[in-house]
């Protein structure tokens, strides 16, 4: 059975568009900290703060982009706006003066907010509500994300570190332009009229103007703080994270207050409740999963024997290469998951979305059990084999394939048409919270026993999986026939 079993043609257009957008995003991200430390001469602490601000905010602004798409632009126009802003942001990084750097970051953050939730919404629009191909389709779409994520650090890092930083940033911009060009060329041919217009159009523009102004003000103030102005000494950094969360809740409130309350039925309200519950559980997943960029990288650097013997040639694998292992595994394994969901559906045995989430959390926990053992082996006998980290990444990737593409699919199934992009933004907001929580937790890595350190994400993953299994019957009832 083919993994693309009669999949809509539009899916493959969106696959390649998302692939190039992720190429640009991960290519730029791969250079970001190195560029700040080596070229801009920022301290490691300051570079880490800016990196956390950037990676957190790109999961925050989809609330804004989802709202404007739902009510004013439609998803298709929002994708064009987002792609254009992101291309401008990448090319702005090709200019060395510091004001260009922070202006570029703001363009990328806002552009991502318009692009990220809406392209996933368009994917969902290709299927009927209970179409058995939907989860498989999102798994294929997810392959595009990870194909771009795999190649981009190799291309952009090589150009940036060997030829010059701004060549690497420029390559990321070229990738974004290619993706945007493909979308403009093929959208009418492959997508028809889907998502061209907002589901519940509004003509009162004062709410989105206020929302955009508030987010821009927050980003500009943050940039001033990071630039080294005097407000840095007077305003603690955590105040900015609290302000971001308050702004997020303000966006949700503004959205709700500007909507017709009578349009929500009892069934829709219960389905929305399921969305929030699943988003809550996804925070536990991503907070642990994002240790890949922090504590797991430190384990690779300091506690792993990366010296490999390849046909007699000795080569030490760079610690950063482990970052490409997850997207590589996803690209290899995603076709099997896509085929598996379709086959189980044909047999009437496909697990429900909450069951898939619980499986994802359980697999994540197993990955951290591998790390507990690896940390214990290191304490007894020194640096461990690369296969320990590879095993952990394998289980984490299996868990991700059970949760992330399924979560994207679930939002498009449960959210009412007039709210779908907003709730796609809410889904990405979980990653914003998780990045903050995961980063705070990773800051304890040097002060804790590493066996105990990895026991904490393992315990939270298993505990949340068990809790989710216990409430799954209630969730399925609230989903009202959505699988």
C-alpha positions as a Markdown table, in Angstrom:
| # | Residue | x | y | z |
|---|---|---|---|---|
| 1 | Unk | 0.0 | 0.0 | 0.0 |
| 2 | Unk | 1.5 | 3.4 | -1.0 |
| 3 | Unk | 1.9 | 6.0 | 1.7 |
| 4 | Unk | 0.3 | 8.6 | -0.5 |
| 5 | Unk | -2.8 | 6.5 | -1.1 |
| 6 | Unk | -4.9 | 8.9 | -3.1 |
| 7 | Unk | -3.6 | 11.9 | -1.2 |
| 8 | Unk | -4.7 | 15.3 | -2.5 |
| 9 | Unk | -2.2 | 16.9 | -5.0 |
| 10 | Unk | -2.2 | 20.0 | -3.0 |
| 11 | Unk | -0.5 | 18.2 | -0.1 |
| 12 | Unk | 2.6 | 17.8 | -2.1 |
| 13 | Unk | 2.7 | 21.4 | -3.1 |
| 14 | Unk | 2.5 | 22.3 | 0.6 |
| 15 | Unk | 5.1 | 19.6 | 1.5 |
| 16 | Unk | 7.7 | 21.4 | -0.7 |
| 17 | Unk | 6.7 | 24.9 | 0.4 |
| 18 | Unk | 7.0 | 23.9 | 4.0 |
| 19 | Unk | 10.3 | 22.1 | 3.3 |
| 20 | Unk | 11.9 | 25.3 | 2.0 |
| 21 | Unk | 10.4 | 27.4 | 4.7 |
| 22 | Unk | 11.9 | 25.1 | 7.4 |
| 23 | Unk | 15.2 | 25.1 | 5.4 |
| 24 | Unk | 15.3 | 28.8 | 5.9 |
| 25 | Unk | 14.3 | 28.7 | 9.5 |
| 26 | Unk | 16.7 | 26.0 | 10.7 |
| 27 | Unk | 19.5 | 27.3 | 8.5 |
| 28 | Unk | 19.3 | 30.7 | 10.2 |
| 29 | Unk | 18.9 | 29.1 | 13.6 |
| 30 | Unk | 22.0 | 26.9 | 13.2 |
| 31 | Unk | 24.1 | 30.0 | 12.7 |
| 32 | Unk | 22.4 | 32.3 | 15.2 |
| 33 | Unk | 24.3 | 31.6 | 18.5 |
| 34 | Unk | 27.7 | 31.2 | 16.8 |
| 35 | Unk | 27.2 | 34.5 | 14.9 |
| 36 | Unk | 26.3 | 36.4 | 18.1 |
| 37 | Unk | 29.2 | 35.0 | 20.0 |
| 38 | Unk | 31.9 | 35.2 | 17.3 |
| 39 | Unk | 30.8 | 38.1 | 15.1 |
| 40 | Unk | 28.8 | 40.3 | 17.4 |
| 41 | Unk | 31.0 | 39.6 | 20.4 |
| 42 | Unk | 28.0 | 39.0 | 22.7 |
| 43 | Unk | 28.5 | 37.0 | 25.8 |
| 44 | Unk | 27.4 | 33.4 | 25.9 |
| 45 | Unk | 24.7 | 34.3 | 28.5 |
| 46 | Unk | 23.4 | 37.2 | 26.4 |
| 47 | Unk | 23.4 | 35.0 | 23.2 |
| 48 | Unk | 21.5 | 32.3 | 25.0 |
| 49 | Unk | 18.9 | 34.9 | 26.2 |
| 50 | Unk | 18.4 | 36.2 | 22.7 |
| 51 | Unk | 18.2 | 32.7 | 21.3 |
| 52 | Unk | 15.6 | 31.8 | 23.8 |
| 53 | Unk | 13.6 | 35.0 | 23.1 |
| 54 | Unk | 13.7 | 34.3 | 19.4 |
| 55 | Unk | 12.8 | 30.6 | 19.5 |
| 56 | Unk | 10.1 | 31.2 | 22.1 |
| 57 | Unk | 8.5 | 34.1 | 20.2 |
| 58 | Unk | 8.3 | 32.2 | 16.9 |
| 59 | Unk | 5.8 | 29.9 | 18.7 |
| 60 | Unk | 4.0 | 32.9 | 20.2 |
| 61 | Unk | 3.1 | 35.0 | 17.2 |
| 62 | Unk | 1.0 | 32.3 | 15.5 |
| 63 | Unk | -1.8 | 33.4 | 17.8 |
| 64 | Unk | -1.6 | 36.8 | 16.0 |
| 65 | Unk | -1.3 | 35.4 | 12.5 |
| 66 | Unk | -4.0 | 32.8 | 13.1 |
| 67 | Unk | -6.5 | 35.5 | 14.4 |
| 68 | Unk | -5.9 | 37.8 | 11.4 |
| 69 | Unk | -6.2 | 35.0 | 8.9 |
| 70 | Unk | -9.4 | 33.7 | 10.5 |
| 71 | Unk | -11.1 | 37.1 | 10.6 |
| 72 | Unk | -9.5 | 39.4 | 7.9 |
| 73 | Unk | -7.1 | 37.9 | 5.4 |
| 74 | Unk | -7.9 | 34.2 | 4.9 |
| 75 | Unk | -5.2 | 31.6 | 5.3 |
| 76 | Unk | -3.9 | 31.8 | 1.7 |
| 77 | Unk | -3.1 | 35.5 | 1.9 |
| 78 | Unk | -1.6 | 35.2 | 5.4 |
| 79 | Unk | 0.9 | 32.6 | 4.1 |
| 80 | Unk | 2.0 | 35.1 | 1.4 |
| 81 | Unk | 2.4 | 37.9 | 3.9 |
| 82 | Unk | 4.3 | 35.6 | 6.3 |
| 83 | Unk | 6.6 | 34.2 | 3.6 |
| 84 | Unk | 7.4 | 37.7 | 2.3 |
| 85 | Unk | 8.3 | 39.1 | 5.8 |
| 86 | Unk | 10.4 | 36.1 | 6.5 |
| 87 | Unk | 12.4 | 36.4 | 3.2 |
| 88 | Unk | 13.0 | 40.1 | 4.0 |
| 89 | Unk | 14.1 | 39.1 | 7.5 |
| 90 | Unk | 16.6 | 36.5 | 6.3 |
| 91 | Unk | 18.1 | 39.0 | 3.7 |
| 92 | Unk | 18.3 | 41.7 | 6.4 |
| 93 | Unk | 20.6 | 39.3 | 8.3 |
| 94 | Unk | 23.0 | 39.6 | 5.4 |
| 95 | Unk | 23.9 | 43.2 | 6.5 |
| 96 | Unk | 26.3 | 43.4 | 9.5 |
| 97 | Unk | 25.1 | 46.5 | 11.4 |
| 98 | Unk | 23.4 | 45.7 | 14.7 |
| 99 | Unk | 20.1 | 47.5 | 13.9 |
| 100 | Unk | 19.7 | 45.2 | 10.9 |
| 101 | Unk | 20.2 | 42.2 | 13.1 |
| 102 | Unk | 17.3 | 43.0 | 15.5 |
| 103 | Unk | 15.1 | 44.3 | 12.7 |
| 104 | Unk | 15.6 | 41.0 | 10.9 |
| 105 | Unk | 14.7 | 39.0 | 14.1 |
| 106 | Unk | 11.4 | 41.0 | 14.4 |
| 107 | Unk | 10.6 | 40.4 | 10.7 |
| 108 | Unk | 11.2 | 36.7 | 11.1 |
| 109 | Unk | 9.2 | 36.4 | 14.3 |
| 110 | Unk | 6.1 | 38.3 | 12.8 |
| 111 | Unk | 6.4 | 36.5 | 9.5 |
| 112 | Unk | 6.5 | 33.1 | 11.1 |
| 113 | Unk | 3.4 | 34.0 | 13.0 |
| 114 | Unk | 1.5 | 34.5 | 9.7 |
| 115 | Unk | 3.0 | 31.5 | 7.9 |
| 116 | Unk | 3.2 | 28.7 | 10.5 |
| 117 | Unk | -0.4 | 28.2 | 11.7 |
| 118 | Unk | -2.0 | 28.9 | 8.3 |
| 119 | Unk | -0.1 | 26.5 | 6.1 |
| 120 | Unk | -1.1 | 23.7 | 8.5 |
| 121 | Unk | -4.7 | 24.9 | 8.4 |
| 122 | Unk | -4.6 | 24.7 | 4.6 |
| 123 | Unk | -3.3 | 21.1 | 4.8 |
| 124 | Unk | -6.3 | 20.3 | 7.0 |
| 125 | Unk | -8.7 | 21.9 | 4.6 |
| 126 | Unk | -7.8 | 19.3 | 1.9 |
| 127 | Unk | -9.7 | 16.6 | 3.9 |
| 128 | Unk | -13.2 | 15.9 | 5.1 |
| 129 | Unk | -13.6 | 15.8 | 8.9 |
| 130 | Unk | -13.2 | 12.1 | 9.4 |
| 131 | Unk | -11.2 | 11.3 | 6.3 |
| 132 | Unk | -8.9 | 8.4 | 7.3 |
| 133 | Unk | -6.1 | 9.9 | 5.1 |
| 134 | Unk | -5.8 | 13.0 | 7.3 |
| 135 | Unk | -3.3 | 11.8 | 9.9 |
| 136 | Unk | -1.3 | 10.1 | 7.2 |
| 137 | Unk | -1.4 | 13.3 | 5.2 |
| 138 | Unk | -0.1 | 15.3 | 8.1 |
| 139 | Unk | 2.7 | 12.7 | 8.6 |
| 140 | Unk | 3.8 | 13.2 | 5.0 |
| 141 | Unk | 3.6 | 17.0 | 5.5 |
| 142 | Unk | 5.7 | 16.6 | 8.6 |
| 143 | Unk | 8.4 | 14.8 | 6.5 |
| 144 | Unk | 8.7 | 18.1 | 4.5 |
| 145 | Unk | 9.4 | 20.0 | 7.8 |
| 146 | Unk | 12.1 | 17.6 | 8.7 |
| 147 | Unk | 13.7 | 17.2 | 5.3 |
| 148 | Unk | 14.3 | 21.0 | 5.4 |
| 149 | Unk | 15.5 | 20.8 | 9.0 |
| 150 | Unk | 18.0 | 18.1 | 8.1 |
| 151 | Unk | 19.7 | 19.7 | 5.1 |
| 152 | Unk | 19.6 | 23.4 | 6.2 |
| 153 | Unk | 22.2 | 23.2 | 9.0 |
| 154 | Unk | 24.6 | 21.4 | 6.6 |
| 155 | Unk | 24.2 | 24.0 | 3.8 |
| 156 | Unk | 23.9 | 27.2 | 5.8 |
| 157 | Unk | 26.5 | 26.3 | 8.4 |
| 158 | Unk | 29.0 | 25.4 | 5.8 |
| 159 | Unk | 28.5 | 28.7 | 3.9 |
| 160 | Unk | 28.3 | 30.7 | 7.1 |
| 161 | Unk | 31.4 | 29.3 | 8.9 |
| 162 | Unk | 33.6 | 28.7 | 5.8 |
| 163 | Unk | 32.7 | 31.6 | 3.5 |
| 164 | Unk | 31.2 | 34.2 | 5.8 |
| 165 | Unk | 28.2 | 34.5 | 8.2 |
| 166 | Unk | 26.1 | 36.5 | 5.8 |
| 167 | Unk | 26.4 | 34.0 | 3.0 |
| 168 | Unk | 24.8 | 31.5 | 5.3 |
| 169 | Unk | 22.0 | 33.9 | 6.2 |
| 170 | Unk | 21.6 | 34.8 | 2.5 |
| 171 | Unk | 21.2 | 31.1 | 1.6 |
| 172 | Unk | 18.4 | 30.9 | 4.2 |
| 173 | Unk | 16.7 | 33.8 | 2.4 |
| 174 | Unk | 17.1 | 32.1 | -1.0 |
| 175 | Unk | 15.4 | 29.0 | 0.5 |
| 176 | Unk | 12.4 | 31.1 | 1.7 |
| 177 | Unk | 12.1 | 32.8 | -1.7 |
| 178 | Unk | 12.1 | 29.4 | -3.5 |
| 179 | Unk | 9.3 | 28.2 | -1.1 |
| 180 | Unk | 7.2 | 31.4 | -1.6 |
| 181 | Unk | 7.7 | 31.2 | -5.4 |
| 182 | Unk | 6.5 | 27.6 | -5.5 |
| 183 | Unk | 3.4 | 28.5 | -3.4 |
| 184 | Unk | 2.5 | 31.5 | -5.6 |
| 185 | Unk | 3.0 | 29.4 | -8.7 |
| 186 | Unk | 0.9 | 26.4 | -7.6 |
| 187 | Unk | -1.7 | 27.6 | -5.2 |
| 188 | Unk | -4.5 | 28.2 | -7.6 |
| 189 | Unk | -3.7 | 25.0 | -9.6 |
| 190 | Unk | -3.6 | 22.6 | -6.7 |
| 191 | Unk | -5.6 | 24.2 | -3.9 |
| 192 | Unk | -8.6 | 25.7 | -5.8 |
| 193 | Unk | -10.6 | 28.0 | -3.6 |
| 194 | Unk | -9.8 | 26.4 | -0.3 |
| 195 | Unk | -9.0 | 28.9 | 2.5 |
| 196 | Unk | -9.0 | 31.9 | 0.2 |
| 197 | Unk | -11.4 | 33.8 | 2.3 |
| 198 | Unk | -11.9 | 34.1 | 6.1 |
| 199 | Unk | -14.5 | 31.7 | 7.5 |
| 200 | Unk | -16.1 | 34.5 | 9.5 |
| 201 | Unk | -15.0 | 37.8 | 8.0 |
| 202 | Unk | -14.8 | 41.0 | 10.0 |
| 203 | Unk | -14.6 | 44.7 | 8.8 |
| 204 | Unk | -13.7 | 46.3 | 12.1 |
| 205 | Unk | -10.0 | 46.7 | 11.9 |
| 206 | Unk | -9.2 | 48.4 | 15.3 |
| 207 | Unk | -8.8 | 45.1 | 17.1 |
| 208 | Unk | -6.1 | 43.6 | 14.8 |
| 209 | Unk | -4.3 | 47.0 | 14.6 |
| 210 | Unk | -4.1 | 47.1 | 18.4 |
| 211 | Unk | -3.0 | 43.5 | 18.6 |
| 212 | Unk | -0.2 | 44.0 | 16.0 |
| 213 | Unk | 0.9 | 47.2 | 17.7 |
| 214 | Unk | 1.1 | 45.5 | 21.1 |
| 215 | Unk | 3.2 | 42.7 | 19.8 |
| 216 | Unk | 5.5 | 45.0 | 17.8 |
| 217 | Unk | 5.9 | 47.2 | 20.9 |
| 218 | Unk | 6.9 | 44.2 | 23.0 |
| 219 | Unk | 9.4 | 43.0 | 20.4 |
| 220 | Unk | 10.9 | 46.4 | 19.9 |
| 221 | Unk | 11.3 | 46.9 | 23.7 |
| 222 | Unk | 12.9 | 43.4 | 23.9 |
| 223 | Unk | 15.3 | 44.3 | 21.1 |
| 224 | Unk | 16.3 | 47.5 | 23.0 |
| 225 | Unk | 16.9 | 45.5 | 26.1 |
| 226 | Unk | 19.1 | 43.0 | 24.3 |
| 227 | Unk | 21.0 | 45.9 | 22.5 |
| 228 | Unk | 22.5 | 46.9 | 25.9 |
| 229 | Unk | 20.5 | 50.1 | 26.6 |
| 230 | Unk | 20.1 | 51.1 | 30.3 |
| 231 | Unk | 16.7 | 49.5 | 30.6 |
| 232 | Unk | 18.6 | 46.2 | 30.7 |
| 233 | Unk | 19.7 | 46.9 | 34.3 |
| 234 | Unk | 16.3 | 48.1 | 35.5 |
| 235 | Unk | 14.0 | 45.4 | 34.0 |
| 236 | Unk | 14.7 | 41.7 | 34.9 |
| 237 | Unk | 14.4 | 39.4 | 31.9 |
| 238 | Unk | 11.6 | 37.3 | 33.4 |
| 239 | Unk | 9.4 | 40.4 | 33.3 |
| 240 | Unk | 9.5 | 40.1 | 29.5 |
| 241 | Unk | 8.4 | 36.5 | 29.6 |
| 242 | Unk | 5.5 | 37.4 | 31.9 |
| 243 | Unk | 4.5 | 40.2 | 29.5 |
| 244 | Unk | 4.6 | 37.8 | 26.6 |
| 245 | Unk | 2.2 | 35.4 | 28.4 |
| 246 | Unk | -0.1 | 38.3 | 29.3 |
| 247 | Unk | -0.1 | 39.4 | 25.7 |
| 248 | Unk | -1.0 | 35.9 | 24.6 |
| 249 | Unk | -4.0 | 35.8 | 26.9 |
| 250 | Unk | -4.9 | 39.3 | 25.7 |
| 251 | Unk | -4.9 | 38.0 | 22.1 |
| 252 | Unk | -7.1 | 35.1 | 23.0 |
| 253 | Unk | -9.5 | 37.4 | 24.9 |
| 254 | Unk | -9.6 | 40.0 | 22.0 |
| 255 | Unk | -10.3 | 37.2 | 19.6 |
| 256 | Unk | -13.2 | 35.8 | 21.7 |
| 257 | Unk | -14.6 | 39.3 | 22.4 |
| 258 | Unk | -14.6 | 40.1 | 18.6 |
| 259 | Unk | -16.4 | 36.8 | 17.7 |
| 260 | Unk | -20.1 | 36.0 | 17.6 |
| 261 | Unk | -20.7 | 34.0 | 20.8 |
| 262 | Unk | -23.9 | 32.5 | 19.4 |
| 263 | Unk | -22.0 | 30.6 | 16.8 |
| 264 | Unk | -20.5 | 28.2 | 19.3 |
| 265 | Unk | -22.7 | 25.1 | 20.0 |
| 266 | Unk | -22.4 | 22.9 | 23.0 |
| 267 | Unk | -20.6 | 20.3 | 20.9 |
| 268 | Unk | -18.1 | 22.8 | 19.6 |
| 269 | Unk | -17.4 | 24.1 | 23.1 |
| 270 | Unk | -16.6 | 20.5 | 24.3 |
| 271 | Unk | -14.3 | 20.0 | 21.3 |
| 272 | Unk | -12.5 | 23.2 | 22.1 |
| 273 | Unk | -12.1 | 21.9 | 25.7 |
| 274 | Unk | -10.4 | 18.8 | 24.2 |
| 275 | Unk | -8.0 | 21.1 | 22.3 |
| 276 | Unk | -6.9 | 22.9 | 25.4 |
| 277 | Unk | -6.4 | 19.6 | 27.3 |
| 278 | Unk | -4.3 | 18.1 | 24.5 |
| 279 | Unk | -2.3 | 21.3 | 24.3 |
| 280 | Unk | -1.7 | 21.1 | 28.0 |
| 281 | Unk | -0.3 | 17.5 | 27.6 |
| 282 | Unk | 1.8 | 18.5 | 24.7 |
| 283 | Unk | 3.7 | 21.0 | 26.9 |
| 284 | Unk | 5.0 | 18.1 | 29.0 |
| 285 | Unk | 6.2 | 16.4 | 25.7 |
| 286 | Unk | 8.0 | 19.4 | 24.2 |
| 287 | Unk | 9.6 | 20.6 | 27.5 |
| 288 | Unk | 11.3 | 17.3 | 27.7 |
| 289 | Unk | 11.9 | 16.8 | 24.0 |
| 290 | Unk | 13.6 | 20.2 | 23.6 |
| 291 | Unk | 16.4 | 19.0 | 25.9 |
| 292 | Unk | 17.9 | 17.9 | 22.5 |
| 293 | Unk | 19.2 | 21.5 | 22.1 |
| 294 | Unk | 20.5 | 21.8 | 25.6 |
| 295 | Unk | 21.2 | 19.0 | 28.1 |
| 296 | Unk | 21.4 | 16.2 | 25.4 |
| 297 | Unk | 23.9 | 18.4 | 23.4 |
| 298 | Unk | 26.0 | 18.9 | 26.6 |
| 299 | Unk | 25.9 | 15.1 | 27.1 |
| 300 | Unk | 27.1 | 14.6 | 23.6 |
| 301 | Unk | 29.9 | 17.1 | 24.0 |
| 302 | Unk | 31.2 | 16.1 | 27.4 |
| 303 | Unk | 30.1 | 12.5 | 28.2 |
| 304 | Unk | 30.0 | 10.8 | 24.8 |
| 305 | Unk | 32.9 | 9.1 | 23.0 |
| 306 | Unk | 32.5 | 10.6 | 19.6 |
| 307 | Unk | 35.7 | 9.2 | 18.1 |
| 308 | Unk | 34.7 | 6.9 | 15.3 |
| 309 | Unk | 36.8 | 4.4 | 13.3 |
| 310 | Unk | 35.6 | 4.4 | 9.7 |
| 311 | Unk | 37.6 | 1.8 | 7.7 |
| 312 | Unk | 40.7 | 2.6 | 9.7 |
| 313 | Unk | 40.2 | 6.4 | 9.5 |
| 314 | Unk | 39.8 | 8.1 | 12.9 |
| 315 | Unk | 37.2 | 10.9 | 13.0 |
| 316 | Unk | 35.6 | 12.7 | 15.9 |
| 317 | Unk | 32.0 | 13.5 | 15.2 |
| 318 | Unk | 31.1 | 17.1 | 16.1 |
| 319 | Unk | 28.5 | 17.2 | 19.0 |
| 320 | Unk | 26.2 | 19.4 | 16.9 |
| 321 | Unk | 25.8 | 16.6 | 14.3 |
| 322 | Unk | 23.4 | 14.9 | 16.7 |
| 323 | Unk | 20.9 | 17.7 | 15.9 |
| 324 | Unk | 20.5 | 16.3 | 12.4 |
| 325 | Unk | 19.7 | 12.8 | 13.7 |
| 326 | Unk | 16.1 | 13.6 | 14.7 |
| 327 | Unk | 15.0 | 15.0 | 11.3 |
| 328 | Unk | 16.9 | 12.2 | 9.5 |
| 329 | Unk | 15.0 | 9.6 | 11.6 |
| 330 | Unk | 11.7 | 11.3 | 11.0 |
| 331 | Unk | 12.3 | 11.3 | 7.2 |
| 332 | Unk | 13.1 | 7.6 | 7.3 |
| 333 | Unk | 10.3 | 6.6 | 9.7 |
| 334 | Unk | 7.4 | 8.9 | 8.7 |
| 335 | Unk | 6.4 | 6.8 | 5.6 |
| 336 | Unk | 6.0 | 3.8 | 7.9 |
| 337 | Unk | 3.8 | 5.7 | 10.3 |
| 338 | Unk | 1.7 | 7.2 | 7.5 |
| 339 | Unk | 1.2 | 3.7 | 6.0 |
| 340 | Unk | 0.5 | 2.3 | 9.5 |
| 341 | Unk | -2.3 | 4.8 | 10.3 |
| 342 | Unk | -4.0 | 4.1 | 7.0 |
| 343 | Unk | -3.7 | 0.3 | 7.3 |
| 344 | Unk | -5.0 | 0.4 | 10.9 |
| 345 | Unk | -7.9 | 2.6 | 9.8 |
| 346 | Unk | -8.8 | 0.1 | 7.0 |
| 347 | Unk | -8.8 | -2.6 | 9.6 |
| 348 | Unk | -11.0 | -0.6 | 12.0 |
| 349 | Unk | -8.2 | -0.6 | 14.6 |
| 350 | Unk | -6.6 | 2.9 | 14.4 |
| 351 | Unk | -6.1 | 4.3 | 17.9 |
| 352 | Unk | -7.8 | 7.6 | 18.8 |
| 353 | Unk | -5.8 | 10.8 | 18.8 |
| 354 | Unk | -5.6 | 10.9 | 22.6 |
| 355 | Unk | -4.3 | 7.3 | 22.6 |
| 356 | Unk | -1.6 | 8.3 | 20.0 |
| 357 | Unk | -0.6 | 11.2 | 22.3 |
| 358 | Unk | -0.3 | 8.9 | 25.2 |
| 359 | Unk | 1.9 | 6.5 | 23.1 |
| 360 | Unk | 4.1 | 9.5 | 22.2 |
| 361 | Unk | 4.6 | 10.5 | 25.8 |
| 362 | Unk | 5.4 | 6.9 | 26.7 |
| 363 | Unk | 8.0 | 6.5 | 24.0 |
| 364 | Unk | 9.5 | 9.8 | 25.0 |
| 365 | Unk | 9.8 | 8.5 | 28.6 |
| 366 | Unk | 11.6 | 5.3 | 27.3 |
| 367 | Unk | 14.1 | 7.6 | 25.5 |
| 368 | Unk | 14.9 | 9.2 | 28.8 |
| 369 | Unk | 15.2 | 5.8 | 30.5 |
| 370 | Unk | 18.0 | 5.2 | 27.9 |
| 371 | Unk | 19.6 | 8.4 | 29.0 |
| 372 | Unk | 19.3 | 7.5 | 32.7 |
| 373 | Unk | 21.3 | 4.3 | 32.0 |
| 374 | Unk | 23.8 | 6.1 | 29.8 |
| 375 | Unk | 24.4 | 8.7 | 32.6 |
| 376 | Unk | 24.9 | 5.9 | 35.1 |
| 377 | Unk | 27.4 | 4.1 | 32.7 |
| 378 | Unk | 29.3 | 7.3 | 32.3 |
| 379 | Unk | 29.6 | 7.8 | 36.1 |
| 380 | Unk | 31.0 | 4.3 | 36.4 |
| 381 | Unk | 33.3 | 4.0 | 33.4 |
| 382 | Unk | 33.7 | 7.4 | 31.6 |
| 383 | Unk | 32.5 | 8.5 | 28.1 |
| 384 | Unk | 29.8 | 6.3 | 26.6 |
| 385 | Unk | 29.1 | 5.1 | 23.0 |
| 386 | Unk | 27.3 | 7.3 | 20.6 |
| 387 | Unk | 24.7 | 4.5 | 20.4 |
| 388 | Unk | 23.2 | 5.5 | 23.7 |
| 389 | Unk | 22.3 | 9.0 | 22.4 |
| 390 | Unk | 21.2 | 7.5 | 19.1 |
| 391 | Unk | 18.9 | 5.1 | 21.0 |
| 392 | Unk | 17.4 | 8.0 | 23.0 |
| 393 | Unk | 16.8 | 10.0 | 19.8 |
| 394 | Unk | 15.2 | 7.0 | 18.2 |
| 395 | Unk | 12.6 | 6.7 | 20.9 |
| 396 | Unk | 12.1 | 10.5 | 21.1 |
| 397 | Unk | 11.5 | 10.5 | 17.3 |
| 398 | Unk | 9.0 | 7.6 | 17.5 |
| 399 | Unk | 7.2 | 9.6 | 20.2 |
| 400 | Unk | 7.2 | 12.8 | 18.1 |
| 401 | Unk | 5.6 | 11.0 | 15.1 |
| 402 | Unk | 2.8 | 9.8 | 17.4 |
| 403 | Unk | 2.2 | 13.3 | 18.7 |
| 404 | Unk | 3.2 | 16.2 | 16.6 |
| 405 | Unk | 1.7 | 15.5 | 13.2 |
| 406 | Unk | -1.3 | 14.0 | 14.9 |
| 407 | Unk | -1.7 | 17.1 | 17.0 |
| 408 | Unk | -1.7 | 19.3 | 13.8 |
| 409 | Unk | -4.3 | 17.1 | 12.3 |
| 410 | Unk | -6.4 | 17.0 | 15.5 |
| 411 | Unk | -6.6 | 20.8 | 15.6 |
| 412 | Unk | -8.0 | 21.0 | 12.1 |
| 413 | Unk | -10.6 | 18.3 | 13.0 |
| 414 | Unk | -11.8 | 19.7 | 16.3 |
| 415 | Unk | -11.7 | 23.5 | 15.9 |
| 416 | Unk | -14.8 | 25.3 | 14.4 |
| 417 | Unk | -14.1 | 26.7 | 11.0 |
| 418 | Unk | -14.1 | 30.3 | 12.3 |
| 419 | Unk | -11.5 | 29.4 | 14.9 |
| 420 | Unk | -9.2 | 26.9 | 13.2 |
| 421 | Unk | -6.1 | 29.1 | 12.6 |
| 422 | Unk | -6.4 | 30.7 | 16.1 |
| 423 | Unk | -6.3 | 27.2 | 17.7 |
| 424 | Unk | -3.5 | 26.2 | 15.4 |
| 425 | Unk | -1.7 | 29.2 | 17.1 |
| 426 | Unk | -2.8 | 27.9 | 20.5 |
| 427 | Unk | -1.2 | 24.6 | 19.6 |
| 428 | Unk | 2.1 | 26.3 | 18.8 |
| 429 | Unk | 1.8 | 28.4 | 22.0 |
| 430 | Unk | 2.4 | 25.1 | 23.9 |
| 431 | Unk | 5.9 | 25.1 | 22.3 |
| 432 | Unk | 6.5 | 28.6 | 23.5 |
| 433 | Unk | 5.7 | 27.6 | 27.1 |
| 434 | Unk | 7.6 | 24.3 | 26.7 |
| 435 | Unk | 10.8 | 26.1 | 25.4 |
| 436 | Unk | 10.7 | 28.4 | 28.4 |
| 437 | Unk | 10.1 | 25.6 | 30.9 |
| 438 | Unk | 12.6 | 23.3 | 29.2 |
| 439 | Unk | 15.3 | 26.0 | 29.1 |
| 440 | Unk | 14.8 | 26.8 | 32.8 |
| 441 | Unk | 15.1 | 23.1 | 33.6 |
| 442 | Unk | 18.2 | 22.6 | 31.4 |
| 443 | Unk | 19.9 | 25.4 | 33.4 |
| 444 | Unk | 20.2 | 22.9 | 36.3 |
| 445 | Unk | 22.2 | 20.4 | 34.3 |
| 446 | Unk | 25.6 | 21.3 | 35.7 |
| 447 | Unk | 24.4 | 21.4 | 39.3 |
| 448 | Unk | 22.5 | 18.1 | 39.4 |
| 449 | Unk | 23.5 | 14.4 | 39.3 |
| 450 | Unk | 22.8 | 13.5 | 35.7 |
| 451 | Unk | 21.1 | 10.2 | 36.4 |
| 452 | Unk | 18.7 | 12.1 | 38.7 |
| 453 | Unk | 18.4 | 14.9 | 36.1 |
| 454 | Unk | 17.1 | 12.5 | 33.4 |
| 455 | Unk | 14.8 | 10.8 | 35.8 |
| 456 | Unk | 12.7 | 14.0 | 36.0 |
| 457 | Unk | 11.6 | 14.2 | 32.3 |
| 458 | Unk | 11.2 | 10.4 | 32.3 |
| 459 | Unk | 8.8 | 10.6 | 35.2 |
| 460 | Unk | 6.8 | 13.5 | 33.9 |
| 461 | Unk | 6.5 | 11.8 | 30.5 |
| 462 | Unk | 5.3 | 8.5 | 32.0 |
| 463 | Unk | 3.0 | 10.2 | 34.5 |
| 464 | Unk | 1.4 | 12.4 | 31.9 |
| 465 | Unk | 0.9 | 9.4 | 29.6 |
| 466 | Unk | -0.9 | 7.5 | 32.4 |
| 467 | Unk | -3.1 | 10.4 | 33.3 |
| 468 | Unk | -4.0 | 11.0 | 29.6 |
| 469 | Unk | -5.0 | 7.3 | 29.2 |
| 470 | Unk | -7.2 | 7.6 | 32.3 |
| 471 | Unk | -9.2 | 10.6 | 30.9 |
| 472 | Unk | -9.2 | 9.3 | 27.2 |
| 473 | Unk | -12.8 | 7.9 | 27.5 |
| 474 | Unk | -14.1 | 11.3 | 28.6 |
| 475 | Unk | -12.1 | 13.1 | 25.9 |
| 476 | Unk | -13.5 | 10.8 | 23.2 |
| 477 | Unk | -17.0 | 11.6 | 24.4 |
| 478 | Unk | -16.3 | 15.3 | 24.2 |
| 479 | Unk | -14.9 | 14.8 | 20.6 |
| 480 | Unk | -18.4 | 13.8 | 19.5 |
| 481 | Unk | -17.4 | 11.3 | 16.8 |
| 482 | Unk | -14.1 | 12.8 | 15.8 |
| 483 | Unk | -11.4 | 10.1 | 15.8 |
